[in-house]
Amino acid sequence: MLRAVAASGSFSAAGRELGCTQPAVSQQMKALEASVGTPLLIRSGREMRLTQAGEALVRHAAGILAGLTAAEEEVAAIAGLRAGRVRLVSFPSGSSTLVPTALAALRAAHPGTRVSLEEAEPPQSVELLREGDCDVALAFRYEGAAQEDEWDDLVVRPLLTDRLVALVPERHRLARTAPSGSIAIGELAAEPWIAGCPRCRGQLIEVCESAGFTPRIDFATDDYPAVVGLVGAGLGVAVLPQLAVESVRPRGARMVTLEPAVRREIVALTLPDLAQVPAVAATLEQLARAAAR
C-alpha cells in the first residue's frame, strides 16, 4: 500500500489501484507509521510525498513483496503436492517389501514430493517420530503382547497382519513329514535355533516358553537373509515373520506354517498434526495401497 501511495501520489489513487477506499488507505498508513515509529508520508499540495524513512522503506518493498510471493508459492506447492518432503523410517522387512511399491506410486502421482528413508526397528522408530526426527514410521507389534496403549498419542494407519512361519532346512524331517504344511512349534523344541532381530528374538523366546521349552539359540543376527542362509545350510531352524521371508529367496529352506498362529500387526504411524500435511497423507495412502496389493 505504501508503494502504491508513493507511485500514485495520493491515498485516493492508491485505493483505486488496490480496490479499497481512501479512508482504508489512510488508516493503514497511520498504522504503518505507528509501527515503524516515524512519519513516512507528508502532504505537499495535493500530493503525498515520501519522507526519508518512507523512501528507505519503499526501496525494500520490492524485495519484501517478492519474498512474500515466493513464500506463498512454496506453501501452495506443498499444499498442492507439487512439492514437499516426507521423512520415512521403516523396519528392514517393510523397507524391502511395502516401501518400494508405495514410494514408486507416490513418485508417479506426485513427482515433486521427496521422501527420505531410514531404517529402525520399533520402539526406536516410534521414538524418532515422537522426537520429530521423522514424519512417518512403519512399525509393528505382536498380537497379545502387553501394549500399554503405546500408540495412543499417534495416528495409526493399519496396513496388514503378518504371520510368523517356521523355516527348516529342505532336507529336515518336518519339511518331508508335514503334508499339511503346518506344525506345532513344540515339534522344534530339540532343534538348534537361529534368531532374528532383538524384538523378534524376544517374541520367539516367549512363544517357545508358552509351548513348554526354551530354545537353544546357536546364532542370532538382525540380517534376515543371513537367517535364511543359515537355515538353508542346515545349521538350525528359525521362526520369522512371513513378510521377512518374502523379502529374500529362501534357498535350501522350507517355509512351514505354525499352529496355533502367531501374528504381528503392521501399521504406519504419524503425529496428529502431521496427518493433515498433504505429502504425509499421500504417503500413508500409498503405504496402505501397497499393503493391500
C-alpha atoms as a printed R data frame, in Angstrom:
    type eleno elety resid chain resno       x       y       z
1   ATOM     1    CA   MET     A     1   0.000   0.000   0.000
2   ATOM     2    CA   LEU     A     2   2.884   2.375   0.800
3   ATOM     3    CA   ARG     A     3   4.428   1.615  -2.566
4   ATOM     4    CA   ALA     A     4   1.100   2.314  -4.306
5   ATOM     5    CA   VAL     A     5   0.768   5.680  -2.497
6   ATOM     6    CA   ALA     A     6   4.329   6.601  -3.463
7   ATOM     7    CA   ALA     A     7   3.697   5.710  -7.122
8   ATOM     8    CA   SER     A     8   0.285   7.393  -7.440
9   ATOM     9    CA   GLY     A     9   0.814  10.394  -5.163
10  ATOM    10    CA   SER     A    10  -2.460  10.109  -3.240
11  ATOM    11    CA   PHE     A    11  -4.485   7.908  -0.934
12  ATOM    12    CA   SER     A    12  -7.446   8.016  -3.334
13  ATOM    13    CA   ALA     A    13  -5.460   6.864  -6.368
14  ATOM    14    CA   ALA     A    14  -3.748   4.136  -4.306
15  ATOM    15    CA   GLY     A    15  -7.166   2.990  -3.101
16  ATOM    16    CA   ARG     A    16  -8.478   2.732  -6.657
17  ATOM    17    CA   GLU     A    17  -5.414   0.707  -7.701
18  ATOM    18    CA   LEU     A    18  -5.725  -1.679  -4.760
19  ATOM    19    CA   GLY     A    19  -9.520  -1.942  -4.725
20  ATOM    20    CA   CYS     A    20 -10.162  -0.286  -1.381
21  ATOM    21    CA   THR     A    21 -11.393   3.073  -0.068
22  ATOM    22    CA   GLN     A    22  -9.377   6.241   0.598
23  ATOM    23    CA   PRO     A    23 -10.113   6.082   4.374
24  ATOM    24    CA   ALA     A    24  -8.867   2.486   4.473
25  ATOM    25    CA   VAL     A    25  -5.580   3.522   2.844
26  ATOM    26    CA   SER     A    26  -5.221   6.445   5.254
27  ATOM    27    CA   GLN     A    27  -5.866   4.179   8.247
28  ATOM    28    CA   GLN     A    28  -3.298   1.594   7.104
29  ATOM    29    CA   MET     A    29  -0.648   4.273   6.526
30  ATOM    30    CA   LYS     A    30  -1.188   5.619  10.045
31  ATOM    31    CA   ALA     A    31  -0.836   2.109  11.411
32  ATOM    32    CA   LEU     A    32   2.390   1.581   9.431
33  ATOM    33    CA   GLU     A    33   3.851   4.859  10.705
34  ATOM    34    CA   ALA     A    34   2.955   3.863  14.276
35  ATOM    35    CA   SER     A    35   4.673   0.515  13.710
36  ATOM    36    CA   VAL     A    36   7.963   1.996  12.462
37  ATOM    37    CA   GLY     A    37   7.814   4.943  14.886
38  ATOM    38    CA   THR     A    38   8.380   7.741  12.398
39  ATOM    39    CA   PRO     A    39   6.424   9.611   9.643
40  ATOM    40    CA   LEU     A    40   6.601   8.001   6.194
41  ATOM    41    CA   LEU     A    41   4.438  10.456   4.199
42  ATOM    42    CA   ILE     A    42   3.876  14.206   4.219
43  ATOM    43    CA   ARG     A    43   1.318  16.200   2.238
44  ATOM    44    CA   SER     A    44   2.790  18.533  -0.368
45  ATOM    45    CA   GLY     A    45  -0.034  20.458  -2.050
46  ATOM    46    CA   ARG     A    46  -2.434  17.867  -3.420
47  ATOM    47    CA   GLU     A    47   0.107  15.044  -3.390
48  ATOM    48    CA   MET     A    48   1.604  12.813  -0.734
49  ATOM    49    CA   ARG     A    49   5.375  12.863  -0.637
50  ATOM    50    CA   LEU     A    50   7.664  10.306   0.960
51  ATOM    51    CA   THR     A    51   9.869  11.245   3.894
52  ATOM    52    CA   GLN     A    52  13.417   9.938   4.036
53  ATOM    53    CA   ALA     A    53  12.205   6.983   6.128
54  ATOM    54    CA   GLY     A    54   9.405   6.404   3.617
55  ATOM    55    CA   GLU     A    55  11.896   6.346   0.744
56  ATOM    56    CA   ALA     A    56  14.027   3.799   2.603
57  ATOM    57    CA   LEU     A    57  11.043   1.535   3.240
58  ATOM    58    CA   VAL     A    58   9.817   1.731  -0.360
59  ATOM    59    CA   ARG     A    59  13.284   0.735  -1.588
60  ATOM    60    CA   HIS     A    60  12.876  -2.508   0.369
61  ATOM    61    CA   ALA     A    61   9.252  -3.011  -0.666
62  ATOM    62    CA   ALA     A    62  10.037  -4.855  -3.892
63  ATOM    63    CA   GLY     A    63  12.245  -7.385  -2.097
64  ATOM    64    CA   ILE     A    64   9.728  -7.806   0.738
65  ATOM    65    CA   LEU     A    65   6.827  -8.383  -1.647
66  ATOM    66    CA   ALA     A    66   8.873 -10.735  -3.806
67  ATOM    67    CA   GLY     A    67   9.790 -12.751  -0.703
68  ATOM    68    CA   LEU     A    68   6.157 -12.961   0.347
69  ATOM    69    CA   THR     A    69   5.147 -14.065  -3.143
70  ATOM    70    CA   ALA     A    70   7.835 -16.750  -3.135
71  ATOM    71    CA   ALA     A    71   6.699 -17.963   0.305
72  ATOM    72    CA   GLU     A    72   3.069 -18.116  -0.831
73  ATOM    73    CA   GLU     A    73   4.062 -20.064  -3.951
74  ATOM    74    CA   GLU     A    74   6.144 -22.530  -1.957
75  ATOM    75    CA   VAL     A    75   3.358 -23.158   0.560
76  ATOM    76    CA   ALA     A    76   0.836 -23.521  -2.255
77  ATOM    77    CA   ALA     A    77   3.115 -26.058  -3.965
78  ATOM    78    CA   ILE     A    78   3.398 -28.104  -0.767
79  ATOM    79    CA   ALA     A    79  -0.349 -27.923  -0.140
80  ATOM    80    CA   GLY     A    80  -0.997 -28.979  -3.744
81  ATOM    81    CA   LEU     A    81   1.578 -31.823  -3.613
82  ATOM    82    CA   ARG     A    82   3.729 -30.148  -6.265
83  ATOM    83    CA   ALA     A    83   6.465 -30.082  -3.625
84  ATOM    84    CA   GLY     A    84   7.062 -31.333  -0.109
85  ATOM    85    CA   ARG     A    85   9.253 -33.641   1.930
86  ATOM    86    CA   VAL     A    86   8.457 -36.760   3.943
87  ATOM    87    CA   ARG     A    87  10.955 -38.446   6.280
88  ATOM    88    CA   LEU     A    88  10.084 -42.147   6.496
89  ATOM    89    CA   VAL     A    89  11.500 -44.673   8.966
90  ATOM    90    CA   SER     A    90  10.848 -48.383   8.411
91  ATOM    91    CA   PHE     A    91  11.937 -51.753   9.778
92  ATOM    92    CA   PRO     A    92  14.010 -53.812   7.282
93  ATOM    93    CA   SER     A    93  11.393 -56.274   6.011
94  ATOM    94    CA   GLY     A    94   8.984 -53.381   5.468
95  ATOM    95    CA   SER     A    95  11.692 -51.468   3.612
96  ATOM    96    CA   SER     A    96  12.194 -54.320   1.153
97  ATOM    97    CA   THR     A    97   8.514 -55.165   0.555
98  ATOM    98    CA   LEU     A    98   5.985 -52.393   1.255
99  ATOM    99    CA   VAL     A    99   8.120 -49.277   0.907
100 ATOM   100    CA   PRO     A   100   9.408 -49.665  -2.703
101 ATOM   101    CA   THR     A   101   5.913 -50.154  -4.134
102 ATOM   102    CA   ALA     A   102   4.477 -47.286  -2.092
103 ATOM   103    CA   LEU     A   103   7.228 -44.808  -2.941
104 ATOM   104    CA   ALA     A   104   7.182 -45.672  -6.649
105 ATOM   105    CA   ALA     A   105   3.440 -44.959  -6.738
106 ATOM   106    CA   LEU     A   106   3.917 -41.744  -4.743
107 ATOM   107    CA   ARG     A   107   6.607 -40.504  -7.123
108 ATOM   108    CA   ALA     A   108   4.458 -41.301 -10.160
109 ATOM   109    CA   ALA     A   109   1.471 -39.419  -8.714
110 ATOM   110    CA   HIS     A   110   3.399 -36.522  -7.123
111 ATOM   111    CA   PRO     A   111   6.893 -36.236  -8.647
112 ATOM   112    CA   GLY     A   112   7.659 -33.044  -6.710
113 ATOM   113    CA   THR     A   113   7.351 -34.790  -3.333
114 ATOM   114    CA   ARG     A   114  10.673 -36.031  -1.928
115 ATOM   115    CA   VAL     A   115  10.876 -38.938   0.508
116 ATOM   116    CA   SER     A   116  13.917 -39.896   2.569
117 ATOM   117    CA   LEU     A   117  14.209 -43.374   4.133
118 ATOM   118    CA   GLU     A   118  15.988 -44.592   7.253
119 ATOM   119    CA   GLU     A   119  15.780 -47.992   8.898
120 ATOM   120    CA   ALA     A   120  14.955 -48.588  12.562
121 ATOM   121    CA   GLU     A   121  13.028 -51.242  14.453
122 ATOM   122    CA   PRO     A   122  10.267 -50.313  16.867
123 ATOM   123    CA   PRO     A   123  10.283 -48.983  19.548
124 ATOM   124    CA   GLN     A   124  13.236 -46.879  18.304
125 ATOM   125    CA   SER     A   125  11.332 -45.847  15.159
126 ATOM   126    CA   VAL     A   126   8.346 -44.730  17.240
127 ATOM   127    CA   GLU     A   127  10.594 -42.621  19.457
128 ATOM   128    CA   LEU     A   128  12.131 -40.995  16.376
129 ATOM   129    CA   LEU     A   129   8.602 -40.000  15.337
130 ATOM   130    CA   ARG     A   130   7.732 -38.562  18.739
131 ATOM   131    CA   GLU     A   131  11.032 -36.633  18.883
132 ATOM   132    CA   GLY     A   132  10.388 -35.003  15.496
133 ATOM   133    CA   ASP     A   133  13.133 -36.869  13.624
134 ATOM   134    CA   CYS     A   134  10.750 -38.420  11.093
135 ATOM   135    CA   ASP     A   135   7.243 -37.839   9.720
136 ATOM   136    CA   VAL     A   136   6.030 -41.427   9.189
137 ATOM   137    CA   ALA     A   137   7.147 -44.580  10.999
138 ATOM   138    CA   LEU     A   138   6.428 -48.065   9.703
139 ATOM   139    CA   ALA     A   139   6.141 -50.226  12.826
140 ATOM   140    CA   PHE     A   140   4.759 -53.495  14.154
141 ATOM   141    CA   ARG     A   141   3.611 -55.122  17.361
142 ATOM   142    CA   TYR     A   142   2.723 -58.714  18.175
143 ATOM   143    CA   GLU     A   143  -0.833 -59.770  18.923
144 ATOM   144    CA   GLY     A   144  -1.404 -60.483  22.582
145 ATOM   145    CA   ALA     A   145   1.766 -58.681  23.690
146 ATOM   146    CA   ALA     A   146   1.489 -56.193  26.561
147 ATOM   147    CA   GLN     A   147   0.985 -52.949  24.658
148 ATOM   148    CA   GLU     A   148   0.014 -50.496  27.424
149 ATOM   149    CA   ASP     A   149  -1.610 -48.125  24.959
150 ATOM   150    CA   GLU     A   150   1.817 -47.425  23.468
151 ATOM   151    CA   TRP     A   151   0.433 -45.649  20.371
152 ATOM   152    CA   ASP     A   152  -2.480 -43.750  21.920
153 ATOM   153    CA   ASP     A   153  -0.937 -40.336  21.137
154 ATOM   154    CA   LEU     A   154  -0.335 -41.209  17.466
155 ATOM   155    CA   VAL     A   155  -2.372 -41.584  14.283
156 ATOM   156    CA   VAL     A   156  -2.357 -45.323  13.492
157 ATOM   157    CA   ARG     A   157  -2.949 -46.490   9.906
158 ATOM   158    CA   PRO     A   158  -3.353 -50.313   9.928
159 ATOM   159    CA   LEU     A   159  -1.637 -51.918   6.931
160 ATOM   160    CA   LEU     A   160  -1.670 -55.711   7.259
161 ATOM   161    CA   THR     A   161  -1.411 -58.675   9.590
162 ATOM   162    CA   ASP     A   162   1.807 -60.651   9.200
163 ATOM   163    CA   ARG     A   163   2.010 -64.275  10.337
164 ATOM   164    CA   LEU     A   164   5.063 -65.940  11.837
165 ATOM   165    CA   VAL     A   165   6.286 -69.006   9.936
166 ATOM   166    CA   ALA     A   166   8.876 -71.642  10.664
167 ATOM   167    CA   LEU     A   167  11.907 -72.122   8.420
168 ATOM   168    CA   VAL     A   168  13.525 -75.546   8.315
169 ATOM   169    CA   PRO     A   169  16.222 -76.957   6.025
170 ATOM   170    CA   GLU     A   170  14.659 -78.530   2.950
171 ATOM   171    CA   ARG     A   171  16.016 -81.966   3.965
172 ATOM   172    CA   HIS     A   172  14.686 -81.628   7.512
173 ATOM   173    CA   ARG     A   173  12.317 -84.377   8.709
174 ATOM   174    CA   LEU     A   174   9.488 -81.861   9.196
175 ATOM   175    CA   ALA     A   175   9.872 -80.496   5.688
176 ATOM   176    CA   ARG     A   176   9.050 -84.001   4.408
177 ATOM   177    CA   THR     A   177   6.599 -85.263   7.020
178 ATOM   178    CA   ALA     A   178   4.253 -82.284   7.362
179 ATOM   179    CA   PRO     A   179   1.856 -82.891   4.458
180 ATOM   180    CA   SER     A   180  -0.435 -80.104   5.601
181 ATOM   181    CA   GLY     A   181   2.484 -77.711   5.779
182 ATOM   182    CA   SER     A   182   1.629 -76.912   9.404
183 ATOM   183    CA   ILE     A   183   3.478 -77.867  12.571
184 ATOM   184    CA   ALA     A   184   3.311 -77.045  16.264
185 ATOM   185    CA   ILE     A   185   6.294 -75.053  17.464
186 ATOM   186    CA   GLY     A   186   6.870 -77.668  20.160
187 ATOM   187    CA   GLU     A   187   7.974 -80.083  17.438
188 ATOM   188    CA   LEU     A   188  11.089 -77.933  17.048
189 ATOM   189    CA   ALA     A   189  11.955 -77.925  20.756
190 ATOM   190    CA   ALA     A   190  15.116 -80.028  20.395
191 ATOM   191    CA   GLU     A   191  16.469 -78.140  17.371
192 ATOM   192    CA   PRO     A   192  19.296 -75.576  17.295
193 ATOM   193    CA   TRP     A   193  17.811 -72.133  16.575
194 ATOM   194    CA   ILE     A   194  18.773 -69.117  14.515
195 ATOM   195    CA   ALA     A   195  17.155 -65.959  15.922
196 ATOM   196    CA   GLY     A   196  16.403 -62.668  14.211
197 ATOM   197    CA   CYS     A   197  16.165 -59.053  15.392
198 ATOM   198    CA   PRO     A   198  16.050 -58.329  19.160
199 ATOM   199    CA   ARG     A   199  12.272 -57.784  19.237
200 ATOM   200    CA   CYS     A   200  11.639 -60.891  17.107
201 ATOM   201    CA   ARG     A   201  14.097 -62.794  19.324
202 ATOM   202    CA   GLY     A   202  12.148 -61.828  22.425
203 ATOM   203    CA   GLN     A   203   8.907 -62.892  20.768
204 ATOM   204    CA   LEU     A   204  10.470 -66.239  19.752
205 ATOM   205    CA   ILE     A   205  11.522 -66.983  23.321
206 ATOM   206    CA   GLU     A   206   8.064 -66.011  24.608
207 ATOM   207    CA   VAL     A   207   6.281 -68.257  22.090
208 ATOM   208    CA   CYS     A   208   8.604 -71.185  22.772
209 ATOM   209    CA   GLU     A   209   8.269 -70.848  26.548
210 ATOM   210    CA   SER     A   210   4.478 -70.793  26.194
211 ATOM   211    CA   ALA     A   211   4.863 -74.148  24.399
212 ATOM   212    CA   GLY     A   212   6.898 -75.537  27.294
213 ATOM   213    CA   PHE     A   213  10.525 -75.189  26.200
214 ATOM   214    CA   THR     A   214  13.359 -72.672  25.955
215 ATOM   215    CA   PRO     A   215  15.003 -72.528  22.519
216 ATOM   216    CA   ARG     A   216  18.726 -73.207  22.245
217 ATOM   217    CA   ILE     A   217  19.840 -70.224  20.159
218 ATOM   218    CA   ASP     A   218  23.111 -71.008  18.372
219 ATOM   219    CA   PHE     A   219  23.115 -67.951  16.084
220 ATOM   220    CA   ALA     A   220  21.495 -64.530  16.292
221 ATOM   221    CA   THR     A   221  21.542 -61.878  13.589
222 ATOM   222    CA   ASP     A   222  19.484 -58.836  12.621
223 ATOM   223    CA   ASP     A   223  20.015 -59.705   8.941
224 ATOM   224    CA   TYR     A   224  17.088 -61.727   7.572
225 ATOM   225    CA   PRO     A   225  18.978 -63.065   4.527
226 ATOM   226    CA   ALA     A   226  21.628 -64.330   6.945
227 ATOM   227    CA   VAL     A   227  18.966 -66.142   8.993
228 ATOM   228    CA   VAL     A   228  17.597 -67.782   5.846
229 ATOM   229    CA   GLY     A   229  21.092 -68.657   4.652
230 ATOM   230    CA   LEU     A   230  21.992 -70.313   7.961
231 ATOM   231    CA   VAL     A   231  18.785 -72.362   7.877
232 ATOM   232    CA   GLY     A   232  19.403 -73.304   4.240
233 ATOM   233    CA   ALA     A   233  22.881 -74.508   5.193
234 ATOM   234    CA   GLY     A   234  21.332 -76.911   7.700
235 ATOM   235    CA   LEU     A   235  22.631 -75.106  10.797
236 ATOM   236    CA   GLY     A   236  19.295 -74.815  12.554
237 ATOM   237    CA   VAL     A   237  15.680 -73.731  12.336
238 ATOM   238    CA   ALA     A   238  14.081 -70.299  12.680
239 ATOM   239    CA   VAL     A   239  10.787 -68.537  13.098
240 ATOM   240    CA   LEU     A   240  10.408 -65.345  11.097
241 ATOM   241    CA   PRO     A   241   7.600 -63.049  10.016
242 ATOM   242    CA   GLN     A   242   6.303 -64.111   6.605
243 ATOM   243    CA   LEU     A   243   6.988 -60.598   5.260
244 ATOM   244    CA   ALA     A   244  10.671 -61.066   6.113
245 ATOM   245    CA   VAL     A   245  10.830 -64.425   4.320
246 ATOM   246    CA   GLU     A   246   9.120 -62.999   1.249
247 ATOM   247    CA   SER     A   247  11.772 -60.279   1.041
248 ATOM   248    CA   VAL     A   248  14.528 -62.864   0.383
249 ATOM   249    CA   ARG     A   249  14.854 -66.029  -1.676
250 ATOM   250    CA   PRO     A   250  14.889 -68.919   0.820
251 ATOM   251    CA   ARG     A   251  17.316 -71.238  -0.995
252 ATOM   252    CA   GLY     A   252  17.708 -74.549   0.750
253 ATOM   253    CA   ALA     A   253  14.983 -73.728   3.280
254 ATOM   254    CA   ARG     A   254  11.326 -74.729   3.509
255 ATOM   255    CA   MET     A   255   8.665 -72.428   4.937
256 ATOM   256    CA   VAL     A   256   6.205 -74.225   7.230
257 ATOM   257    CA   THR     A   257   3.086 -72.743   8.821
258 ATOM   258    CA   LEU     A   258   2.901 -72.708  12.607
259 ATOM   259    CA   GLU     A   259  -0.197 -73.692  14.563
260 ATOM   260    CA   PRO     A   260  -1.572 -72.068  16.604
261 ATOM   261    CA   ALA     A   261  -0.915 -68.930  14.573
262 ATOM   262    CA   VAL     A   262   1.269 -66.136  15.922
263 ATOM   263    CA   ARG     A   263   0.758 -62.794  14.191
264 ATOM   264    CA   ARG     A   264   2.062 -59.259  14.242
265 ATOM   265    CA   GLU     A   265   0.188 -56.111  13.276
266 ATOM   266    CA   ILE     A   266   1.980 -53.835  10.796
267 ATOM   267    CA   VAL     A   267   0.991 -50.168  10.817
268 ATOM   268    CA   ALA     A   268   2.082 -46.752   9.604
269 ATOM   269    CA   LEU     A   269   2.303 -44.142  12.365
270 ATOM   270    CA   THR     A   270   2.393 -40.360  12.331
271 ATOM   271    CA   LEU     A   271   1.613 -37.472  14.664
272 ATOM   272    CA   PRO     A   272  -1.911 -35.975  14.603
273 ATOM   273    CA   ASP     A   273  -0.731 -32.614  13.228
274 ATOM   274    CA   LEU     A   274   1.437 -34.252  10.573
275 ATOM   275    CA   ALA     A   275  -1.508 -36.342   9.368
276 ATOM   276    CA   GLN     A   276  -3.005 -33.123   7.952
277 ATOM   277    CA   VAL     A   277   0.065 -32.406   5.792
278 ATOM   278    CA   PRO     A   278  -0.782 -33.404   2.183
279 ATOM   279    CA   ALA     A   279   2.529 -35.159   1.458
280 ATOM   280    CA   VAL     A   280   2.316 -37.190   4.679
281 ATOM   281    CA   ALA     A   281  -1.322 -38.116   4.000
282 ATOM   282    CA   ALA     A   282  -0.400 -39.213   0.458
283 ATOM   283    CA   THR     A   283   2.454 -41.364   1.798
284 ATOM   284    CA   LEU     A   284   0.149 -43.094   4.274
285 ATOM   285    CA   GLU     A   285  -2.343 -43.760   1.494
286 ATOM   286    CA   GLN     A   286   0.271 -45.302  -0.802
287 ATOM   287    CA   LEU     A   287   1.597 -47.500   2.012
288 ATOM   288    CA   ALA     A   288  -1.950 -48.759   2.607
289 ATOM   289    CA   ARG     A   289  -2.384 -49.487  -1.103
290 ATOM   290    CA   ALA     A   290   0.938 -51.336  -1.245
291 ATOM   291    CA   ALA     A   291  -0.098 -53.445   1.741
292 ATOM   292    CA   ALA     A   292  -3.455 -54.245   0.101
293 ATOM   293    CA   ARG     A   293  -1.671 -55.414  -3.054
